[in-house]
Amino acid sequence: MSISVTARRAAFWEEVRKLPAFFRRDLLVTWSYKLQFFTDWINLIGQVFVFYFISGFVNGSAMPSYGGTQASYLQFVTIGIAVTSFLQVSLARVTAAIRNEQLQGTLETLLLTPTAPATFQLGSAMYEIAYVPVRVVLFLGFAAVIFGVHYTVSGLPQAVAVLVVFVPFVWGLGVISAAATLTYRRGTSFVGAGASALTITSGAYFPLTAFASFPILKSIAALNPITYALLAIRNALIGGAGWGATLKAIW
């Protein structure tokens, strides 16, 4: 019995040791396309410029309050952009990782190696798991410096914790998208449309009170995991919610 447990433990750590290799590969591949890397950031900041001008037409009194602090529209929407871009980038890259292996003819070879499917799936997302939360934090920092958006810095650890717990949901969507790619070669548009629908009904760009006239959208929003992630992160970064409220939201 002890030999069996020891063997399983050794096999587990053998799989774990493979994960840094996946991370290093994806890091080198990403950095080899520097223009794409910087263009991604330019597009992200460009979105904030658009919503910065839109914020001039929004009635501030219509915005929700978090922890007794009424949010400005720019505070509200920059967090929405950060979280939804986290979803979009992660989903695209997990799918691209599988598709690239397929196009290069290395997918079957990799799957024939003594690597567990779970290790392959997790390894394909290792770069995103490490990079995207950092990307979100840096983006919010840029929004604060460039546009004067104020956040509660003490809520940053809680916001990062919510993002980390949110990763399995995004990873699951990525695996579905990758499965569609393997089956239909170009079957990712359906998953992309689903992700867009989840984004729209999450309250990322406008308060959920806008759905008052559309009960079905309110029902979808109540079941949408992105809605809960956004609410928890906004409570932390705008309302200064502590760990008690954040852990409840995570649960």
C-alpha positions as CSV (number, residue, x, y, z in Angstrom):
1,M,0.0,0.0,0.0
2,S,2.8,2.4,1.0
3,I,4.6,1.6,-2.3
4,S,1.5,2.4,-4.3
5,V,1.1,5.7,-2.5
6,T,4.8,6.5,-3.0
7,A,4.5,5.7,-6.7
8,R,1.4,7.9,-7.1
9,R,3.1,10.8,-5.3
10,A,6.2,10.4,-7.4
11,A,4.1,10.4,-10.6
12,F,2.3,13.5,-9.4
13,W,5.5,15.5,-8.8
14,E,6.8,14.3,-12.2
15,E,3.8,15.9,-13.8
16,V,4.2,19.1,-11.8
17,R,7.8,19.4,-12.9
18,K,6.6,19.6,-16.6
19,L,4.6,22.7,-16.0
20,P,7.5,25.2,-16.0
21,A,8.5,23.8,-19.4
22,F,5.1,24.7,-20.8
23,F,5.4,28.2,-19.2
24,R,8.8,28.8,-20.7
25,R,7.8,27.7,-24.1
26,D,4.7,30.0,-24.2
27,L,6.7,32.9,-22.8
28,L,9.4,32.6,-25.5
29,V,6.7,32.2,-28.2
30,T,4.8,35.3,-27.0
31,W,7.9,37.4,-26.7
32,S,9.0,36.4,-30.2
33,Y,6.0,38.3,-31.5
34,K,6.7,41.7,-29.8
35,L,4.5,43.7,-32.1
36,Q,1.5,41.6,-31.2
37,F,2.4,41.9,-27.5
38,F,2.5,45.7,-27.6
39,T,-0.5,46.0,-29.9
40,D,-2.6,44.1,-27.3
41,W,-1.7,46.8,-24.7
42,I,-2.4,49.6,-27.2
43,N,-5.8,48.2,-27.9
44,L,-6.5,47.8,-24.2
45,I,-5.7,51.4,-23.3
46,G,-7.5,52.5,-26.5
47,Q,-10.7,51.1,-25.0
48,V,-10.3,53.2,-21.9
49,F,-9.9,56.3,-24.1
50,V,-13.3,55.5,-25.7
51,F,-15.1,55.0,-22.4
52,Y,-13.4,58.0,-21.0
53,F,-15.2,60.2,-23.5
54,I,-18.4,58.2,-23.0
55,S,-18.2,58.8,-19.3
56,G,-18.9,62.5,-20.0
57,F,-22.4,61.6,-21.0
58,V,-23.2,59.3,-18.1
59,N,-25.2,60.6,-15.1
60,G,-22.9,59.8,-12.1
61,S,-25.9,59.5,-9.7
62,A,-27.1,56.5,-11.7
63,M,-24.0,54.5,-10.9
64,P,-24.1,51.9,-8.1
65,S,-22.4,52.2,-4.7
66,Y,-19.9,49.8,-3.3
67,G,-19.2,49.8,0.5
68,G,-20.9,53.1,0.7
69,T,-18.8,54.7,-2.0
70,Q,-20.5,55.7,-5.2
71,A,-18.5,54.6,-8.2
72,S,-17.7,56.9,-11.1
73,Y,-18.5,55.5,-14.5
74,L,-14.8,55.3,-15.3
75,Q,-14.0,53.4,-12.1
76,F,-16.9,51.1,-12.9
77,V,-16.0,50.4,-16.5
78,T,-12.2,50.1,-16.2
79,I,-12.7,47.2,-13.8
80,G,-15.2,45.7,-16.3
81,I,-12.7,46.1,-19.1
82,A,-9.9,44.5,-17.1
83,V,-11.9,41.4,-16.1
84,T,-13.5,40.8,-19.5
85,S,-10.2,41.3,-21.3
86,F,-8.8,38.7,-18.8
87,L,-11.6,36.3,-20.1
88,Q,-11.1,37.1,-23.8
89,V,-7.3,36.9,-23.8
90,S,-7.2,33.7,-21.8
91,L,-9.9,32.1,-23.9
92,A,-8.1,33.1,-27.1
93,R,-4.7,31.9,-26.0
94,V,-5.8,28.5,-24.6
95,T,-7.6,27.8,-27.9
96,A,-4.6,29.1,-29.9
97,A,-2.2,26.8,-27.9
98,I,-4.2,23.7,-29.0
99,R,-4.7,25.0,-32.6
100,N,-1.0,25.8,-33.0
101,E,0.0,22.3,-31.8
102,Q,-2.5,20.9,-34.3
103,L,-1.2,23.0,-37.2
104,Q,2.4,22.2,-36.5
105,G,1.7,18.5,-36.3
106,T,3.0,18.2,-32.7
107,L,-0.4,17.7,-31.0
108,E,-0.5,13.9,-31.5
109,T,3.1,13.5,-30.6
110,L,2.7,15.4,-27.4
111,L,-0.4,13.4,-26.4
112,L,1.5,10.2,-27.1
113,T,4.2,11.1,-24.5
114,P,3.7,10.0,-20.9
115,T,2.0,13.3,-20.0
116,A,-1.3,13.3,-18.3
117,P,-4.1,15.1,-20.2
118,A,-4.7,17.3,-17.2
119,T,-1.0,18.3,-17.2
120,F,-1.3,19.2,-20.9
121,Q,-4.4,21.3,-20.3
122,L,-3.0,23.0,-17.3
123,G,0.4,23.5,-19.0
124,S,-1.3,25.1,-22.0
125,A,-2.8,27.7,-19.6
126,M,0.2,28.2,-17.3
127,Y,1.4,31.4,-19.1
128,E,-2.1,32.9,-18.9
129,I,-2.5,31.9,-15.2
130,A,0.7,33.8,-14.4
131,Y,0.5,36.7,-16.8
132,V,-3.1,37.7,-17.0
133,P,-3.6,38.6,-13.3
134,V,-0.4,40.7,-13.6
135,R,-1.8,42.3,-16.8
136,V,-5.0,43.2,-15.0
137,V,-3.1,44.9,-12.1
138,L,-0.8,46.8,-14.5
139,F,-3.8,47.9,-16.6
140,L,-5.6,49.3,-13.5
141,G,-2.4,51.0,-12.5
142,F,-2.1,52.7,-15.9
143,A,-5.8,53.7,-15.7
144,A,-5.1,55.3,-12.4
145,V,-2.0,57.2,-13.6
146,I,-3.3,58.2,-17.1
147,F,-7.0,58.9,-16.4
148,G,-6.9,59.7,-12.7
149,V,-9.1,56.8,-11.7
150,H,-9.0,56.1,-8.0
151,Y,-9.0,52.6,-6.5
152,T,-8.7,51.3,-3.0
153,V,-5.2,49.9,-2.9
154,S,-5.9,47.8,0.2
155,G,-8.4,45.9,-1.8
156,L,-5.9,44.7,-4.4
157,P,-5.0,41.4,-2.7
158,Q,-8.7,40.6,-2.5
159,A,-9.2,41.4,-6.1
160,V,-6.3,39.2,-7.2
161,A,-7.7,36.4,-5.1
162,V,-11.0,36.6,-6.9
163,L,-9.2,36.5,-10.3
164,V,-7.3,33.4,-9.2
165,V,-10.5,31.6,-8.3
166,F,-12.1,32.8,-11.5
167,V,-9.3,31.1,-13.6
168,P,-11.0,27.6,-13.6
169,F,-14.1,29.1,-15.2
170,V,-12.0,30.7,-17.9
171,W,-10.0,27.5,-18.3
172,G,-13.1,25.5,-18.7
173,L,-14.3,27.8,-21.5
174,G,-10.9,27.5,-23.1
175,V,-11.1,23.7,-23.0
176,I,-14.5,23.7,-24.6
177,S,-13.2,26.1,-27.3
178,A,-10.2,23.8,-27.9
179,A,-12.5,20.8,-28.2
180,A,-14.5,22.6,-30.8
181,T,-11.3,23.4,-32.6
182,L,-10.2,19.8,-32.6
183,T,-13.6,18.6,-33.8
184,Y,-14.6,21.2,-36.3
185,R,-11.2,22.9,-37.0
186,R,-12.9,26.3,-37.0
187,G,-15.6,25.8,-34.4
188,T,-14.5,28.5,-32.0
189,S,-17.0,31.1,-33.2
190,F,-19.8,29.5,-31.2
191,V,-17.7,29.6,-28.0
192,G,-16.7,33.2,-28.8
193,A,-20.3,34.2,-29.2
194,G,-21.1,32.6,-25.8
195,A,-18.3,34.4,-24.1
196,S,-19.6,37.7,-25.7
197,A,-23.1,37.0,-24.4
198,L,-21.7,36.3,-20.9
199,T,-19.7,39.6,-21.0
200,I,-22.7,41.6,-22.1
201,T,-25.0,40.2,-19.4
202,S,-22.4,40.5,-16.6
203,G,-22.7,44.2,-16.1
204,A,-19.1,44.8,-17.3
205,Y,-19.9,48.1,-19.2
206,F,-23.2,49.2,-17.6
207,P,-25.0,48.7,-14.3
208,L,-27.3,45.7,-14.0
209,T,-30.1,48.1,-13.3
210,A,-30.2,48.7,-17.0
211,F,-31.8,45.2,-17.3
212,A,-34.8,46.3,-15.3
213,S,-37.0,46.2,-18.5
214,F,-35.6,42.8,-19.6
215,P,-36.3,40.1,-16.9
216,I,-34.7,37.4,-18.9
217,L,-31.4,39.3,-19.0
218,K,-31.6,39.8,-15.3
219,S,-32.1,36.1,-14.8
220,I,-29.1,35.3,-17.0
221,A,-27.0,37.9,-15.1
222,A,-27.9,36.2,-11.8
223,L,-26.5,32.9,-13.1
224,N,-23.4,34.5,-14.8
225,P,-20.1,33.7,-13.0
226,I,-18.6,36.9,-14.4
227,T,-21.3,39.0,-12.6
228,Y,-20.1,37.6,-9.2
229,A,-16.4,38.1,-10.1
230,L,-17.0,41.7,-11.1
231,L,-19.1,42.5,-8.1
232,A,-16.5,41.1,-5.7
233,I,-13.6,43.0,-7.4
234,R,-15.5,46.3,-7.5
235,N,-16.4,45.9,-3.8
236,A,-12.7,45.4,-3.1
237,L,-11.2,48.1,-5.3
238,I,-14.0,50.7,-5.0
239,G,-15.7,49.9,-1.7
240,G,-12.6,48.6,0.2
241,A,-14.3,45.3,1.1
242,G,-12.2,43.2,3.5
243,W,-11.4,39.5,3.4
244,G,-14.7,38.5,5.1
245,A,-16.8,39.8,2.3
246,T,-14.4,38.7,-0.4
247,L,-14.2,35.1,0.9
248,K,-18.0,35.0,1.0
249,A,-18.1,36.2,-2.6
250,I,-15.5,33.6,-3.6
251,W,-17.6,30.8,-1.9
